[in-house]
Amino acid sequence: MKQFSKGFFFGTLTTLGAIASGMLAFHKAVVKPIEETEEKFDTNRRAAVRKGRSAHQF
């Protein structure tokens, strides 16, 4: 019974580690580039609005 408990605990710990590393890899490979692209788009949009407003001042 002691061997089973150790194996079960180790297997559970390993599975949780694999899930955590998979989530981290997914975040770095998929989510982060999307967020960076959106941030760049927002920055460019704000600059364009600023330029547009300053061009039409009298």
Backbone hydrogen bonds in HBPLUS format (Angstrom, degrees):
<---DONOR---> <-ACCEPTOR-->    atom                        ^
c    i                          cat <-CA-CA->   ^        H-A-AA   ^      H-
h    n   atom  resd res      DA  || num        DHA   H-A  angle D-A-AA Bond
n    s   type  num  typ     dist DA aas  dist angle  dist       angle   num
A0005-SER N   A0001-MET O   3.06 MM   4  6.32 157.5  2.12 148.2 153.7     1
A0006-LYS N   A0002-LYS O   3.04 MM   4  6.32 161.7  2.08 149.0 153.6     2
A0007-GLY N   A0003-GLN O   2.91 MM   4  6.09 165.1  1.93 152.0 156.4     3
A0008-PHE N   A0004-PHE O   2.81 MM   4  5.93 159.8  1.85 151.2 157.0     4
A0009-PHE N   A0005-SER O   2.93 MM   4  6.04 164.0  1.95 148.6 153.1     5
A0010-PHE N   A0006-LYS O   2.89 MM   4  6.05 166.1  1.91 151.8 156.0     6
A0011-GLY N   A0007-GLY O   2.82 MM   4  5.90 159.4  1.87 146.7 153.0     7
A0012-THR N   A0008-PHE O   2.91 MM   4  6.04 157.9  1.96 147.4 153.3     8
A0013-LEU N   A0009-PHE O   2.93 MM   4  6.11 163.5  1.95 150.6 155.3     9
A0014-THR N   A0010-PHE O   2.90 MM   4  6.04 158.1  1.95 147.7 153.8    10
A0015-THR N   A0011-GLY O   2.94 MM   4  6.08 157.2  1.99 145.3 151.5    11
A0016-LEU N   A0012-THR O   2.97 MM   4  6.19 162.8  2.00 152.4 156.7    12
A0017-GLY N   A0013-LEU O   3.00 MM   4  6.19 153.4  2.08 143.8 151.3    13
A0018-ALA N   A0014-THR O   2.93 MM   4  6.18 152.6  2.01 146.5 153.9    14
A0019-ILE N   A0015-THR O   2.97 MM   4  6.21 157.2  2.03 150.5 156.5    15
A0020-ALA N   A0016-LEU O   2.97 MM   4  6.14 162.2  2.00 147.3 152.2    16
A0021-SER N   A0017-GLY O   2.95 MM   4  6.13 161.8  1.98 148.2 153.0    17
A0022-GLY N   A0018-ALA O   2.96 MM   4  6.06 151.1  2.05 142.1 150.3    18
A0023-MET N   A0019-ILE O   2.96 MM   4  6.20 155.9  2.02 149.9 156.0    19
A0024-LEU N   A0020-ALA O   3.01 MM   4  6.23 157.7  2.06 147.7 153.8    20
A0025-ALA N   A0021-SER O   2.94 MM   4  6.09 160.8  1.98 146.4 151.5    21
A0026-PHE N   A0022-GLY O   2.94 MM   4  6.10 157.5  1.99 145.8 152.1    22
A0027-HIS N   A0023-MET O   2.94 MM   4  6.13 157.0  1.99 146.1 152.4    23
A0028-LYS N   A0024-LEU O   2.99 MM   4  6.24 161.9  2.02 151.0 155.5    24
A0029-ALA N   A0025-ALA O   2.90 MM   4  5.98 152.6  1.98 147.9 155.7    25
A0030-VAL N   A0026-PHE O   2.82 MM   4  5.61 154.9  1.88 148.7 154.1    26
A0032-LYS N   A0027-HIS O   2.87 MM   5  5.99 165.1  1.89 175.9 172.1    27
A0035-GLU N   A0031-VAL O   2.98 MM   4  6.25 160.5  2.02 157.3 163.0    28
A0036-GLU N   A0032-LYS O   2.94 MM   4  6.16 157.3  1.99 152.9 159.2    29
A0037-THR N   A0033-PRO O   2.97 MM   4  6.14 154.2  2.04 144.1 150.6    30
A0038-GLU N   A0034-ILE O   2.97 MM   4  6.22 160.6  2.01 150.9 156.0    31
A0039-GLU N   A0035-GLU O   2.93 MM   4  6.11 155.7  1.99 146.0 152.9    32
A0040-LYS N   A0036-GLU O   2.95 MM   4  6.14 157.1  2.00 145.9 151.9    33
A0041-PHE N   A0037-THR O   2.93 MM   4  6.15 158.4  1.98 148.8 154.8    34
A0042-ASP N   A0038-GLU O   2.92 MM   4  6.15 160.1  1.96 149.6 154.6    35
A0043-THR N   A0039-GLU O   2.97 MM   4  6.18 157.7  2.02 147.7 153.8    36
A0044-ASN N   A0040-LYS O   2.97 MM   4  6.20 162.6  2.00 151.4 155.8    37
A0045-ARG N   A0041-PHE O   2.88 MM   4  6.06 153.8  1.95 147.8 155.6    38
A0046-ARG N   A0042-ASP O   2.93 MM   4  6.14 162.1  1.96 150.6 154.6    39
A0047-ALA N   A0043-THR O   3.04 MM   4  6.28 158.0  2.09 147.1 153.1    40
A0048-ALA N   A0044-ASN O   2.94 MM   4  6.14 153.9  2.01 145.9 153.1    41
A0049-VAL N   A0045-ARG O   2.96 MM   4  6.21 157.9  2.01 151.8 157.4    42
A0050-ARG N   A0046-ARG O   2.99 MM   4  6.19 160.5  2.02 147.5 153.0    43
A0051-LYS N   A0047-ALA O   2.94 MM   4  6.15 159.8  1.98 148.6 153.8    44
A0052-GLY N   A0048-ALA O   2.88 MM   4  6.02 159.3  1.92 147.6 153.8    45
A0053-ARG N   A0049-VAL O   2.97 MM   4  6.17 157.8  2.02 151.5 156.6    46
A0054-SER N   A0050-ARG O   3.05 MM   4  6.25 159.8  2.09 147.6 153.2    47
A0055-ALA N   A0051-LYS O   3.03 MM   4  6.12 140.8  2.19 145.7 155.3    48
A0056-HIS N   A0053-ARG O   3.34 MM   3  5.55 144.3  2.48 101.2 110.2    49
